[in-house]
Amino acid sequence: MKKNIFRFLYCGKIDLSVEAVDILTLLTTANEFELESLVVHIQEFLIDNQKDFIKNNVTKFLDDNIFESNNFKLIRNYCLEIIPDTPND
């Protein structure tokens, strides 16, 4: 994870071809380092490329205190939009 953050800091590039769970760790780490553009980029990537993961973990995104931050409004708003489409198990 750190390698990805350092690559972003030095090159402006990031490799998001990792497991979705690892992307969440990357997202929270980017937020801790206050890398706002990276936080937005990762959220957009998740919304565009990991819809099933988000649907299967929608409660994690909404319940987890970490995601209460305004920095995560893209992913939070997306989750609120898809709740009616997400079946109850």
C-alpha positions, 0 to 999 in steps of 0.5 A, a space after each residue: 500500500 505504501 508503495 502505491 502512495 509513494 508512487 502517487 506522490 512522486 509520479 502522480 500515478 497509482 495502480 488500482 489493479 488490486 483487490 477492492 478491499 485493498 483499495 479501501 485501505 488505500 482510500 483511507 490511507 490517502 485520506 489520512 495523508 490528506 491527498 484529496 485528489 487521490 481520495 476523489 480518484 479512488 472513489 470514482 474508480 470504485 463507483 465506475 469499476 467496483 459496483 458489485 463490491 460496493 453493493 455487497 458492502 453498502 452497509 460498511 460504507 454507511 456504518 463505518 465511522 471512517 466514511 462519515 467524513 465529507 471527504 467520502 461524500 462521493 462513495 456515500 452518496 452513491 451508496 445512498 442512491 443504490 440502497 433501493 436497488 440492493 436486495 435484503 439478504 
